[in-house]
Amino acid sequence: MPGPRERRVRIKPALAAAITQHLASVAAELPAGVLGAAFAAELLRALEAAALGDHPTLTGKTIELFSRLHKRGFLASVPADQAGRAALKLLAERTPLVRRLHYRRWCFAFGDLHNPTSALHARLGPIE
């Protein structure tokens, strides 16, 4: 299996720093020893790499989202269904980057990074 991709930053440095800081604070809030927490931390690293690479918003079922991130080299492996769903629930409570659209559909809202009126952009704070 090929190694992890080199991180490509395709957005403004101030926005990249704000994203990195936000996701680091989310990672610090994750509870230890809870189902999905370990994968949530790994998923945050994948989301950060995808956001810094200026990828478009992704929507779909959990397996579809994880497969896309895995195929693009952001995730080392696709998690078990239960751990993956638990990780998404943990992250959706802590960051607007991950949203539950429906019972089985989720969204990684990378496009909200460029929308100044989005909840994610507001959470990042003022960006110079």
Buried (B, 14 or more C-beta within 10 A) or exposed (E): EEEEEEEEBEBEEEBBEBBBEBBEEBBEEBEEEEBBBBBBBBBBBBBBBBBBBBBEEBBBEBEEBBBBBBEBBBBEEBBEEEBBBBBBBBBBEBBBBBBBEEEEBBBBBBBBBEEEEBBBBEBBEEBE
